[in-house]
Amino acid sequence: MYRRPAVSTRQDLGGGVFQFQTERWQTNAVLAAAGGQALLCDPSWEPAEIEAIRAEAARLAGGATHLLITHGDYDHVCGIGFFPGATVVAGEETAARIESGAAAKGLRSAEKEWGIEWRTDLRVDRVAAAGEVLSLGAFRAKAIEARGHVADGRAYVLLDQGVLRPGDYLSAMTYPFVVDSIGRYRAASARLLAAIEEHDLRWVVPGHGPPLAPDEGRAVGEADDAYLAALQEAAREAVAAGLAPSPALLHVYAVPPPRATTDDFEIYDLRVWNAKKALEEVRGG
């Protein structure tokens, strides 16, 4: 029987950085406090959990609040309306997704799916260009192009805190879910792996799953890329052999993912999505 999840757990990552993880999808929010200010990334999930994160931000830092959004999926934008005084930062494509009303539409659809009511007054106050080092009051954050999982996305390195926030990449509790493009996903993963090498990181905190040491994040990213490369190769084999649609899909689907995931992800048929996307791209769709 379905039950409502417990309130997010809070983990002190040191250096004024805290991770909040909800039971559903092991979804992570990040809170950093410095100089009397707060920086939040993707606060979520249920309204009570978001309110608890807001209260903790106010307790730790009563000054300005900055809100980083990785991408426009509802579990990443659902907290925006709970921070009316914050400066909301997102990439150009995410800003367009929010400004067009598409993100709010997704949020309203999720309300019906989960029986939850969020604040749907979404906005973006500042656009983060790929590669830009953002000065956000007491914080510096480097924005990294991270499209591929979906058609919009930025990852962020909190430069002074030594934390990489990769969005829905580098997760040790699930495997890639490619809605947009396998090619762009692999390119984003390569940029994230380069960021692990380039920066003096303490933590990689993905959108879902446990926080990772940099070497753990690297291992996850390398395994994910090998899986996606194998999907592409299997799709090329199926198309070259002239297989009919269902045998072709079975051939690509047979590529094993790098790790198991949880039932609350598996209900969305991640492996089927990925196999279909690989075939679509090879066929030029």
FILUM-810877 format. One line per field, with one value per atom (N, C-alpha, C): x, y, z; atom name. Coordinates in Angstrom, 2 decimals, padded with zeros to 5 digits, m for minus. Layout:
x = c(X	...)
y = c(Y	...)
z = c(Z	...)
a = c(CA	...)
//
This chain:
x = c(000.84	000.00	000.88	000.50	001.28	001.10	002.17	002.12	002.90	002.57	003.28	004.68	005.69	007.06	007.34	008.41	008.83	009.44	009.55	010.16	011.65	012.19	013.58	014.54	015.58	016.67	017.65	018.37	019.34	020.72	021.69	023.06	024.01	024.85	025.86	027.06	027.34	028.47	029.72	029.64	030.79	030.94	031.68	031.93	030.70	029.70	028.47	027.53	027.68	026.85	026.04	024.76	023.85	023.08	022.86	022.05	020.75	019.65	018.33	017.86	017.51	017.11	015.72	014.82	013.49	013.49	012.55	012.47	012.12	011.22	010.82	011.95	012.37	013.44	014.78	014.88	016.11	016.54	015.57	015.79	016.52	017.57	018.43	018.24	018.18	018.34	019.64	020.28	021.53	021.34	021.81	021.79	023.21	023.69	024.99	024.76	025.48	025.39	026.77	026.85	028.12	027.83	028.58	028.45	027.05	026.30	024.93	023.94	024.34	023.47	023.30	022.28	021.99	021.95	022.46	022.34	021.68	020.62	019.87	019.87	019.96	019.86	018.72	017.74	016.61	015.93	015.45	014.73	013.45	013.26	012.12	011.87	010.85	009.93	008.52	008.03	006.69	006.72	005.59	005.57	006.12	005.80	006.31	007.83	008.37	009.83	010.47	009.87	010.40	010.33	009.23	009.09	010.16	010.49	011.54	012.90	013.16	014.42	014.46	013.34	013.28	013.54	012.97	013.18	014.64	015.27	016.68	017.56	017.23	017.99	017.87	016.67	016.47	017.22	017.29	017.99	019.49	020.03	021.47	021.96	021.10	021.52	020.30	020.21	019.03	019.08	020.18	020.32	019.73	020.38	019.88	019.89	018.95	018.87	019.00	019.82	020.04	019.58	018.87	018.28	018.78	019.53	020.02	019.09	018.69	017.82	018.60	018.66	019.42	018.65	017.34	016.54	015.07	014.21	012.83	011.88	012.36	011.45	010.81	009.60	008.81	009.45	010.20	010.82	012.02	012.39	013.50	013.04	011.85	011.34	010.25	009.83	008.66	008.89	010.13	010.39	010.44	010.45	010.67	009.63	008.38	007.32	007.36	008.14	008.25	009.31	010.02	011.09	010.87	009.81	009.48	010.54	011.36	012.39	013.73	013.87	015.17	015.46	016.73	017.15	017.26	016.42	016.36	017.23	018.14	019.11	018.91	018.91	018.78	019.38	019.60	020.09	019.05	019.49	018.61	017.43	017.68	016.59	015.61	016.13	015.25	014.40	015.02	014.27	013.15	013.43	012.38	011.28	011.66	010.67	009.76	010.34	009.54	008.69	009.29	008.57	007.44	007.57	006.52	005.31	005.50	004.45	004.55	005.51	005.63	006.00	006.89	007.30	006.13	005.36	004.19	003.16	003.01	002.09	002.51	003.82	004.33	004.09	004.23	004.00	002.53	001.64	000.20	m000.18	000.43	000.17	000.66	001.81	002.35	001.48	000.86	m000.05	m001.16	m001.70	m002.75	m002.19	m000.97	m000.36	m000.09	000.37	000.82	m000.14	m001.15	m002.07	m001.44	m000.65	000.09	m000.25	m000.23	m000.41	000.83	001.50	002.66	002.27	003.13	002.98	003.53	002.71	003.10	003.55	003.83	004.31	005.82	006.16	007.56	008.15	009.47	010.13	011.63	012.33	013.79	014.18	015.07	015.51	016.83	017.62	018.93	019.28	019.74	020.10	021.59	021.91	023.29	023.78	024.74	025.32	026.26	026.33	027.24	028.68	029.40	030.78	030.94	029.85	029.92	030.21	031.07	031.26	030.35	029.36	028.34	028.80	028.67	028.88	027.51	027.25	025.95	026.13	026.34	026.57	027.81	027.63	028.75	029.24	028.64	028.93	029.46	030.26	030.67	030.29	029.65	029.21	029.51	030.12	030.38	029.25	028.66	027.58	028.14	027.66	028.14	026.96	027.13	026.10	025.77	024.49	024.08	022.77	022.65	021.49	021.77	020.72	020.87	019.87	019.84	018.78	017.44	017.26	016.16	016.78	015.94	016.45	016.95	016.93	017.48	018.31	019.24	019.98	021.28	021.57	022.86	023.26	024.53	025.13	025.89	026.22	026.90	028.01	029.14	030.20	030.17	029.94	030.06	031.54	032.17	033.63	034.27	033.69	034.31	033.93	032.87	032.44	032.94	033.47	033.98	032.91	031.78	030.65	030.22	030.09	029.52	028.08	027.18	025.76	025.45	025.45	025.36	023.96	022.92	021.57	021.33	020.58	020.21	021.25	022.49	023.61	024.38	025.25	026.19	025.48	024.40	023.64	024.00	024.34	024.71	023.50	022.28	021.10	020.17	020.57	019.81	020.78	020.26	021.11	020.56	021.28	020.83	019.41	018.69	017.34	017.38	017.40	017.64	016.32	015.83	014.62	014.96	016.10	016.46	017.36	018.61	019.59	020.72	021.00	022.13	023.43	023.56	024.78	025.01	023.97	024.12	024.32	023.68	023.88	025.35	025.93	027.33	028.26	027.92	028.73	028.65	027.44	027.29	028.08	028.01	028.78	030.27	030.75	032.17	032.56	031.68	031.96	031.97	031.08	031.03	032.26	032.69	033.91	035.12	035.14	036.22	036.19	034.98	034.86	035.39	035.16	035.70	037.23	037.82	039.28	039.79	039.05	039.52	039.44	038.41	038.13	038.49	038.78	039.11	037.80	037.23	035.92	036.00	035.01	034.82	033.69	032.65	031.47	030.90	030.30	029.39	028.02	027.06	025.73	024.74	024.43	023.52	022.09	021.25	019.85	019.16	019.67	019.07	020.17	020.03	020.97	021.95	022.87	023.79	024.80	025.28	026.40	027.64	028.47	029.61	030.91	031.94	033.29	033.64	034.57	034.87	035.23	036.01	036.38	035.18	034.22	032.99	032.14	032.05	031.32	031.93	033.27	033.95	033.62	033.64	033.34	031.92	030.97	029.59	029.47	030.10	030.02	030.64	031.75	032.40	031.55	030.92	030.06	028.82	028.26	027.10	027.44	028.62	029.00	029.22	029.81	030.00	028.66	027.68	026.33	025.71	025.81	025.21	025.93	027.24	027.99	027.55	027.31	026.85	025.45	024.58	023.26	023.38	024.24	024.42	024.92	025.87	026.41	025.34	024.55	023.48	022.44	022.14	021.19	021.74	023.03	023.63	023.57	023.82	023.74	022.33	021.34	019.95	019.52	019.90	019.53	020.27	021.57	022.35	021.81	021.27	020.72	019.32	018.74	017.40	016.31	016.53	015.55	014.25	013.14	011.84	011.82	010.86	010.88	010.98	010.16	010.19	011.47	011.95	013.24	014.39	014.32	015.36	015.34	014.13	014.01	014.50	014.17	014.63	016.15	016.76	018.22	018.89	018.36	018.97	018.64	017.41	016.99	017.85	018.39	019.19	020.49	020.91	022.12	021.84	022.59	022.29	022.70	021.87	022.28	023.39	024.10	025.27	024.94	023.68	023.29	021.77	021.28	019.84	019.34	018.04	017.44	016.24	015.49	014.40	013.06	012.08	010.78	010.15	010.38	009.74	010.35	011.51	012.03	011.61	011.63	011.38	009.96	009.02	007.66	007.61	008.69	008.73	009.47	009.83	010.44	011.68	012.63	013.84	014.56	014.68	015.42	014.72	013.39	012.65	012.88	012.78	013.05	014.42	015.43	016.80	016.99	016.41	016.54	015.84	014.65	013.95	014.72	015.30	016.06	017.28	017.97	019.15	018.76	017.68	017.23	016.78	016.07	015.59	016.77	017.81	018.95	019.73	019.89	020.60	019.82	018.51	017.67	017.50	018.04	017.95	016.66	015.93	014.64	014.78)
y = c(m001.20	000.00	001.25	002.24	003.49	004.27	004.85	005.73	006.99	008.06	009.31	009.19	009.72	009.57	010.41	010.02	010.76	012.09	013.00	014.30	014.11	015.00	014.89	014.75	013.94	013.87	015.00	015.43	016.52	015.98	016.26	015.81	016.99	017.15	018.21	017.74	018.41	018.06	018.85	019.69	020.49	021.75	022.70	023.93	024.78	024.64	025.42	024.89	023.61	023.01	021.87	021.83	020.81	020.20	018.90	018.17	017.76	017.96	017.50	016.48	015.29	014.23	013.71	013.77	013.23	011.74	011.04	009.59	009.28	010.06	009.80	010.13	009.13	009.26	009.68	009.67	010.13	011.49	012.39	013.69	014.61	015.27	016.10	017.59	018.33	019.78	020.11	021.18	021.62	023.02	023.23	024.54	024.88	026.05	026.55	027.88	028.09	029.34	029.96	031.26	031.99	033.47	034.18	035.63	036.10	035.33	035.70	035.52	034.88	034.65	033.15	032.80	031.40	031.19	030.06	029.62	028.25	028.11	026.86	026.35	025.04	024.45	023.43	023.66	022.74	022.31	023.23	022.79	022.04	020.91	020.04	019.08	018.37	017.82	018.25	017.67	018.05	019.42	020.14	021.48	021.53	020.55	020.55	020.43	019.66	019.52	020.82	021.47	022.75	023.80	023.83	024.78	024.54	023.27	022.96	023.45	023.32	023.83	025.35	025.99	027.46	027.91	027.21	027.58	027.40	026.35	026.13	027.19	027.58	028.65	029.95	030.25	031.47	031.40	030.21	030.06	030.25	029.69	029.73	031.06	031.69	032.88	033.76	034.83	035.69	036.72	036.74	037.74	037.28	037.70	037.40	035.89	035.46	034.06	033.98	033.05	032.80	031.38	031.21	029.92	029.47	028.36	027.80	026.67	026.69	025.67	024.94	023.60	022.85	022.67	022.36	022.20	022.28	022.25	022.61	021.49	020.28	019.22	019.60	019.09	019.60	019.35	018.24	017.97	018.88	019.70	020.64	022.10	022.39	023.77	023.94	022.86	022.94	023.83	024.14	024.99	026.47	026.87	028.28	029.18	028.81	029.67	029.86	029.04	029.16	030.17	030.76	031.71	032.99	033.75	034.94	036.02	036.06	037.10	036.69	035.45	034.95	035.41	035.43	035.62	034.24	033.98	032.67	032.66	031.69	031.59	030.27	030.32	029.10	029.36	028.30	028.43	029.02	029.41	030.08	029.21	027.91	027.04	026.78	026.68	026.50	027.74	028.91	030.15	030.22	029.81	029.81	028.81	027.67	026.65	027.17	027.94	028.52	029.67	030.56	031.75	031.40	030.31	029.89	029.27	028.93	028.24	026.73	026.20	024.74	024.09	024.71	024.13	024.12	025.21	025.26	024.23	024.00	022.98	021.61	021.34	020.07	019.93	021.04	021.02	020.74	021.36	021.13	019.68	019.13	017.74	016.82	017.14	016.33	016.44	017.58	017.72	016.68	016.48	015.48	014.07	013.87	012.54	012.11	013.06	012.73	013.20	013.96	014.46	015.51	016.39	017.43	018.78	019.83	021.18	022.01	022.45	023.33	024.76	025.69	027.06	027.09	027.51	027.43	028.76	029.77	031.05	030.94	030.36	030.12	031.33	031.50	032.63	032.35	033.11	033.16	034.62	035.01	036.41	036.68	035.62	035.80	034.55	034.74	033.63	033.33	032.05	031.61	031.06	031.74	031.27	030.10	029.16	028.03	028.53	028.07	028.47	029.72	030.40	031.64	031.36	032.19	032.17	033.23	032.79	033.67	034.22	035.53	036.16	036.38	035.64	035.67	036.05	037.33	037.79	037.15	036.36	035.71	034.45	034.12	032.85	033.07	032.10	032.02	030.64	030.62	029.35	029.34	028.28	028.13	027.31	027.83	027.15	026.29	025.06	024.10	023.65	023.67	023.19	021.74	021.44	020.10	019.68	019.94	019.40	017.94	017.18	015.79	014.90	014.98	014.29	014.82	016.11	016.81	017.91	018.69	019.65	020.94	021.03	022.21	021.72	022.56	022.14	022.88	023.12	023.61	022.80	022.47	021.99	023.16	023.07	024.17	023.64	024.33	024.10	025.25	024.94	025.96	026.06	027.09	027.14	027.24	028.00	028.17	027.05	026.31	025.22	023.86	023.82	022.56	021.52	021.95	021.06	021.16	020.01	019.95	019.50	020.29	019.95	019.63	018.34	018.00	017.87	018.19	017.94	016.44	015.98	014.56	013.73	013.90	013.10	012.58	011.58	011.08	010.57	009.84	009.29	007.83	007.49	006.12	005.25	005.82	005.02	004.79	005.31	005.04	005.06	005.02	005.05	006.11	006.46	007.55	007.38	008.49	008.56	009.63	009.20	010.12	010.48	011.67	012.18	013.00	013.69	014.60	013.94	013.62	013.17	012.41	011.21	010.45	011.18	011.74	012.48	013.65	014.43	015.58	015.12	014.00	013.47	013.11	012.41	012.01	013.23	014.25	015.47	016.17	016.20	016.79	016.00	014.67	013.84	014.10	014.29	014.58	015.90	016.90	018.19	018.04	017.23	017.04	016.29	015.28	014.58	015.51	016.39	017.37	018.32	018.69	019.57	018.91	017.60	016.88	016.95	016.84	016.91	018.33	019.31	020.70	021.36	021.04	021.79	020.99	021.70	021.08	020.80	019.63	019.30	018.46	018.66	017.79	016.81	017.27	016.48	016.65	015.58	015.62	015.26	016.19	015.96	015.93	014.72	014.61	014.95	015.06	015.35	014.25	013.02	011.87	010.93	010.42	009.45	010.03	009.21	009.66	010.68	011.56	012.41	011.56	011.96	011.15	011.90	011.18	011.72	011.90	012.80	013.03	011.77	010.86	009.65	008.74	008.76	007.99	008.59	009.90	010.56	010.26	010.24	009.91	008.49	007.54	006.15	005.98	006.68	006.62	007.19	008.33	008.95	008.10	007.45	006.60	005.38	004.78	003.63	004.03	005.19	005.68	005.89	006.45	006.72	005.42	004.43	003.14	002.50	002.64	002.12	002.82	004.15	004.88	004.59	004.43	004.06	002.68	001.76	000.42	000.48	001.35	001.53	002.02	002.99	003.51	002.43	001.62	000.55	m000.49	m000.85	m001.83	m001.29	m000.01	000.60	000.58	000.87	000.81	m000.61	m001.61	m003.01	m003.37	m002.95	m003.28	m002.66	m001.40	m000.70	m001.30	m001.60	m002.18	m003.55	m004.29	m005.61	m005.55	m004.37	m004.21	m004.83	m004.87	m005.48	m004.68	m005.39	m004.75	m004.02	m003.11	m002.27	m003.03	m004.04	m004.73	m005.53	m006.33	m006.99	m005.99	m004.86	m003.84	m003.31	m003.03	m002.51	m003.54	m004.80	m005.85	m005.94	m005.79	m005.87	m004.77	m003.55	m002.44	m002.52	m002.91	m003.03	m004.02	m005.01	m006.05	m005.52	m004.34	m003.75	m003.48	m004.08	m003.90	m002.52	m001.90	m000.63	m000.85	000.20	000.04	m000.30	m000.11	m000.42	m000.50	m001.11	m001.16	000.18	000.38	001.57	001.16	002.13	001.87	001.78	001.18	001.00	002.34	003.39	004.67	005.31	004.85	005.23	004.22	002.95	001.92	001.99	002.57	002.67	003.53	004.28	005.14	004.48	003.21	002.46	003.15	003.43	004.13	003.38	002.06	001.29	001.36	001.35	001.45	002.81	003.88	005.23	005.29	004.79	004.89	004.10	002.89	002.08	002.75	003.28	003.98	005.21	005.94	007.13	006.78	005.70	005.27	004.93	004.19	003.83	005.05	005.94	007.16	007.98	008.10	008.92	008.26	006.95	006.26	006.35	006.28	006.37	007.80	008.76	010.16	010.80	010.27	010.83	012.03)
z = c(000.00	000.00	000.00	m000.82	m000.86	000.43	000.90	002.06	001.73	002.40	002.17	002.73	002.03	002.49	003.73	004.41	005.60	005.18	006.15	005.89	005.57	004.77	004.34	005.51	005.29	006.24	005.95	006.99	006.86	007.18	006.30	006.52	006.42	007.42	007.43	006.64	005.52	004.67	005.00	006.04	006.44	005.60	006.12	005.37	005.16	006.04	005.88	004.83	004.44	003.39	004.00	003.63	004.14	002.98	003.09	002.11	002.77	002.05	002.49	001.47	001.94	001.02	001.38	000.40	000.59	000.32	000.90	000.68	m000.76	m001.36	m002.74	m003.69	m004.45	m005.44	m004.82	m003.47	m002.81	m003.40	m003.52	m004.14	m003.18	m003.68	m002.85	m003.10	m002.02	m002.05	m001.34	m001.74	m001.12	m000.57	000.65	001.30	001.72	001.31	001.76	002.47	003.55	004.32	004.42	004.13	004.22	004.31	005.15	005.23	005.56	006.32	006.66	005.54	004.43	003.29	003.05	002.29	001.99	000.48	000.06	m001.33	m001.31	m002.08	m002.15	m003.58	m003.72	m005.04	m005.05	m005.90	m006.12	m004.83	m003.99	m002.79	m003.16	m002.54	m002.88	m001.70	m001.60	m002.56	m002.18	m001.07	m000.64	000.05	000.05	000.64	002.07	002.90	004.28	004.30	003.38	003.30	002.85	001.88	001.40	002.49	003.22	004.33	005.39	005.66	006.64	006.15	004.86	004.30	004.39	004.09	004.19	005.62	006.60	007.99	008.39	007.89	008.21	007.56	006.34	005.69	006.47	006.95	007.74	009.07	009.66	010.93	010.77	009.68	009.47	008.88	008.08	007.35	007.14	007.87	007.79	006.68	005.90	004.84	003.52	002.44	001.10	000.83	000.01	m000.40	m001.91	m002.37	m003.80	m004.09	m005.20	m005.52	m006.89	m006.92	m008.17	m008.61	m009.87	m010.43	m011.53	m011.43	m012.43	m013.73	m013.63	m014.84	m014.47	m015.49	m015.28	m014.93	m014.66	m014.23	m012.90	m012.67	m011.53	m010.19	m010.05	m008.76	m008.49	m009.47	m009.29	m009.24	m009.75	m009.69	m008.63	m007.99	m007.11	m005.90	m005.56	m004.40	m004.69	m005.96	m006.30	m005.63	m005.69	m005.16	m003.66	m002.97	m001.51	m001.08	m002.05	m001.76	m002.56	m002.24	m003.06	m003.02	m001.98	m001.90	m002.42	m002.89	m003.36	m004.78	m005.13	m006.52	m007.15	m008.15	m008.77	m010.02	m010.10	m011.19	m011.92	m013.25	m014.06	m015.43	m016.18	m017.54	m018.48	m019.66	m020.62	m021.01	m021.30	m021.73	m020.59	m019.36	m018.21	m017.98	m018.12	m017.99	m019.01	m020.24	m021.28	m020.94	m020.40	m020.01	m018.90	m018.00	m016.91	m017.42	m018.19	m018.65	m019.61	m020.35	m021.28	m020.57	m019.31	m018.58	m018.63	m019.41	m019.54	m018.22	m017.45	m016.17	m015.18	m015.15	m014.27	m014.69	m015.98	m016.46	m015.96	m016.02	m015.50	m014.01	m013.30	m011.85	m011.54	m012.29	m012.07	m012.39	m013.42	m013.75	m012.63	m012.07	m010.97	m009.73	m009.52	m008.38	m008.44	m009.63	m009.80	m009.64	m010.14	m010.08	m008.64	m007.82	m006.47	m005.37	m005.72	m004.70	m003.81	m004.40	m003.68	m004.29	m003.48	m004.01	m003.69	m004.77	m004.63	m005.00	m004.68	m005.17	m006.60	m007.53	m008.94	m009.52	m008.67	m009.17	m009.40	m010.55	m010.89	m011.60	m011.48	m012.13	m012.19	m013.03	m013.06	m013.07	m012.17	m012.06	m012.78	m012.96	m013.58	m014.37	m015.61	m016.47	m016.32	m016.15	m016.01	m017.35	m017.95	m019.20	m018.92	m019.86	m019.70	m019.59	m018.59	m018.36	m017.52	m017.22	m016.45	m014.98	m014.39	m012.94	m012.36	m011.62	m011.07	m009.73	m009.57	m008.26	m007.64	m006.56	m005.92	m004.46	m004.22	m002.86	m002.28	m001.23	m000.56	m001.28	m002.41	m003.08	m004.50	m004.94	m006.34	m006.85	m008.00	m008.58	m010.08	m010.54	m011.97	m012.60	m013.67	m014.37	m015.49	m015.60	m016.59	m017.44	m018.75	m019.67	m019.34	m019.14	m018.72	m019.36	m020.67	m021.38	m021.77	m021.98	m022.39	m021.68	m020.36	m019.62	m020.10	m020.05	m020.70	m021.56	m022.24	m023.22	m022.59	m021.26	m020.59	m019.41	m018.97	m017.79	m017.57	m016.31	m015.85	m014.62	m014.54	m013.30	m012.70	m011.42	m010.75	m009.86	m009.89	m008.91	m007.92	m006.65	m005.60	m005.28	m005.83	m005.88	m004.51	m003.61	m002.29	m001.33	m001.64	m000.78	m001.27	m002.50	m003.03	m003.28	m003.83	m004.07	m005.54	m006.18	m007.52	m007.42	m007.98	m008.05	m009.51	m009.91	m011.32	m011.87	m011.09	m011.57	m011.63	m012.63	m012.68	m013.43	m013.05	m013.53	m012.32	m012.56	m011.54	m010.30	m010.50	m009.37	m009.15	m007.92	m007.57	m007.24	m007.27	m006.93	m008.12	m009.29	m010.50	m011.67	m012.87	m014.06	m015.01	m016.08	m016.94	m017.44	m017.46	m018.00	m019.08	m020.34	m021.45	m022.12	m021.81	m022.44	m023.68	m023.66	m024.74	m025.78	m025.42	m026.41	m025.73	m026.23	m025.70	m025.99	m027.17	m027.50	m026.57	m026.33	m025.43	m023.99	m023.62	m022.27	m022.07	m023.04	m022.92	m022.90	m023.67	m023.66	m022.30	m021.72	m020.39	m019.36	m019.44	m018.51	m018.63	m019.86	m020.06	m019.40	m019.51	m018.87	m017.34	m016.82	m015.37	m014.88	m015.62	m015.24	m015.31	m016.31	m016.40	m015.21	m014.76	m013.60	m012.33	m012.21	m011.05	m011.05	m012.22	m012.32	m012.10	m012.57	m012.57	m011.21	m010.44	m009.22	m007.98	m006.93	m005.64	m004.92	m005.20	m004.69	m003.41	m002.57	m001.41	m001.65	m002.38	m002.58	m003.98	m004.48	m005.63	m005.07	m005.19	m004.64	m005.81	m006.30	m007.46	m007.09	m008.10	m007.85	m007.07	m007.20	m006.53	m006.05	m004.84	m004.33	m003.34	m002.85	m001.80	m002.32	m001.43	m001.81	m002.03	m002.97	m003.37	m003.20	m002.81	m002.89	m004.37	m004.70	m006.12	m006.90	m006.30	m007.02	m007.23	m006.30	m006.48	m007.60	m007.64	m008.72	m010.07	m010.12	m011.37	m011.81	m010.89	m011.23	m011.75	m011.12	m011.58	m012.99	m013.23	m014.54	m015.64	m015.34	m016.33	m016.65	m015.62	m015.85	m016.65	m016.35	m017.10	m018.57	m018.82	m020.21	m020.97	m020.32	m020.98	m021.35	m020.47	m020.75	m021.95	m022.00	m023.11	m024.42	m024.36	m025.57	m026.07	m025.15	m025.54	m026.15	m025.62	m026.22	m027.66	m027.88	m029.23	m030.17	m029.71	m030.55	m030.86	m029.86	m030.09	m031.06	m030.97	m031.91	m033.33	m033.48	m034.82	m035.38	m034.52	m034.96	m035.42	m034.64	m034.97	m036.29	m036.50	m037.73	m038.92	m038.75	m039.84	m040.24	m039.26	m039.56	m040.14	m040.20	m040.75	m039.89	m038.58	m037.69	m037.67	m037.56	m037.39	m036.04	m035.85	m034.64	m033.32	m033.11	m031.81	m031.59	m032.57	m032.37	m032.16	m032.86	m032.68	m031.26	m030.76	m029.40	m028.39	m028.59	m027.69	m027.70	m028.87	m028.98	m028.17	m028.27	m027.55	m026.06	m025.76	m024.36	m023.59	m024.29	m023.64	m023.04	m023.44	m022.83	m021.36	m020.45	m019.02	m018.52	m017.70	m017.10	m016.08	m015.72	m014.85	m013.41	m013.02	m011.64	m011.58	m010.52	m010.31	m009.81	m009.90	m009.32	m008.47	m008.01	m007.07	m007.81	m007.16	m007.80	m008.20	m007.40	m007.73	m008.97	m009.43	m010.74	m011.81	m011.48	m012.48	m013.05	m012.32	m012.87	m014.13	m014.39	m015.59	m016.76	m016.64	m017.75	m018.31	m017.45	m017.88	m018.99	m018.87	m019.88	m021.24	m021.24	m022.50	m023.14	m022.33	m022.82	m023.49	m022.80	m023.29	m024.58	m024.64	m025.85	m027.03	m026.80	m027.87	m028.34	m027.39	m027.76	m028.59	m028.23	m029.01	m030.43	m030.62	m031.95	m032.75	m032.08	m032.74	m033.26	m032.47	m032.88	m034.02	m033.97	m035.05	m036.35	m036.25	m037.45	m037.95	m037.20	m037.61	m037.28	m036.28	m035.89	m035.00)
a = c(N	CA	C	N	CA	C	N	CA	C	N	CA	C	N	CA	C	N	CA	C	N	CA	C	N	CA	C	N	CA	C	N	CA	C	N	CA	C	N	CA	C	N	CA	C	N	CA	C	N	CA	C	N	CA	C	N	CA	C	N	CA	C	N	CA	C	N	CA	C	N	CA	C	N	CA	C	N	CA	C	N	CA	C	N	CA	C	N	CA	C	N	CA	C	N	CA	C	N	CA	C	N	CA	C	N	CA	C	N	CA	C	N	CA	C	N	CA	C	N	CA	C	N	CA	C	N	CA	C	N	CA	C	N	CA	C	N	CA	C	N	CA	C	N	CA	C	N	CA	C	N	CA	C	N	CA	C	N	CA	C	N	CA	C	N	CA	C	N	CA	C	N	CA	C	N	CA	C	N	CA	C	N	CA	C	N	CA	C	N	CA	C	N	CA	C	N	CA	C	N	CA	C	N	CA	C	N	CA	C	N	CA	C	N	CA	C	N	CA	C	N	CA	C	N	CA	C	N	CA	C	N	CA	C	N	CA	C	N	CA	C	N	CA	C	N	CA	C	N	CA	C	N	CA	C	N	CA	C	N	CA	C	N	CA	C	N	CA	C	N	CA	C	N	CA	C	N	CA	C	N	CA	C	N	CA	C	N	CA	C	N	CA	C	N	CA	C	N	CA	C	N	CA	C	N	CA	C	N	CA	C	N	CA	C	N	CA	C	N	CA	C	N	CA	C	N	CA	C	N	CA	C	N	CA	C	N	CA	C	N	CA	C	N	CA	C	N	CA	C	N	CA	C	N	CA	C	N	CA	C	N	CA	C	N	CA	C	N	CA	C	N	CA	C	N	CA	C	N	CA	C	N	CA	C	N	CA	C	N	CA	C	N	CA	C	N	CA	C	N	CA	C	N	CA	C	N	CA	C	N	CA	C	N	CA	C	N	CA	C	N	CA	C	N	CA	C	N	CA	C	N	CA	C	N	CA	C	N	CA	C	N	CA	C	N	CA	C	N	CA	C	N	CA	C	N	CA	C	N	CA	C	N	CA	C	N	CA	C	N	CA	C	N	CA	C	N	CA	C	N	CA	C	N	CA	C	N	CA	C	N	CA	C	N	CA	C	N	CA	C	N	CA	C	N	CA	C	N	CA	C	N	CA	C	N	CA	C	N	CA	C	N	CA	C	N	CA	C	N	CA	C	N	CA	C	N	CA	C	N	CA	C	N	CA	C	N	CA	C	N	CA	C	N	CA	C	N	CA	C	N	CA	C	N	CA	C	N	CA	C	N	CA	C	N	CA	C	N	CA	C	N	CA	C	N	CA	C	N	CA	C	N	CA	C	N	CA	C	N	CA	C	N	CA	C	N	CA	C	N	CA	C	N	CA	C	N	CA	C	N	CA	C	N	CA	C	N	CA	C	N	CA	C	N	CA	C	N	CA	C	N	CA	C	N	CA	C	N	CA	C	N	CA	C	N	CA	C	N	CA	C	N	CA	C	N	CA	C	N	CA	C	N	CA	C	N	CA	C	N	CA	C	N	CA	C	N	CA	C	N	CA	C	N	CA	C	N	CA	C	N	CA	C	N	CA	C	N	CA	C	N	CA	C	N	CA	C	N	CA	C	N	CA	C	N	CA	C	N	CA	C	N	CA	C	N	CA	C	N	CA	C	N	CA	C	N	CA	C	N	CA	C	N	CA	C	N	CA	C	N	CA	C	N	CA	C	N	CA	C	N	CA	C	N	CA	C	N	CA	C	N	CA	C	N	CA	C	N	CA	C	N	CA	C	N	CA	C	N	CA	C	N	CA	C	N	CA	C	N	CA	C	N	CA	C	N	CA	C	N	CA	C	N	CA	C	N	CA	C	N	CA	C	N	CA	C	N	CA	C	N	CA	C	N	CA	C	N	CA	C	N	CA	C	N	CA	C	N	CA	C	N	CA	C	N	CA	C	N	CA	C	N	CA	C	N	CA	C	N	CA	C	N	CA	C	N	CA	C	N	CA	C	N	CA	C	N	CA	C	N	CA	C	N	CA	C	N	CA	C	N	CA	C	N	CA	C	N	CA	C	N	CA	C	N	CA	C	N	CA	C	N	CA	C	N	CA	C	N	CA	C	N	CA	C	N	CA	C	N	CA	C	N	CA	C	N	CA	C	N	CA	C	N	CA	C	N	CA	C	N	CA	C	N	CA	C	N	CA	C	N	CA	C	N	CA	C	N	CA	C	N	CA	C	N	CA	C)
//
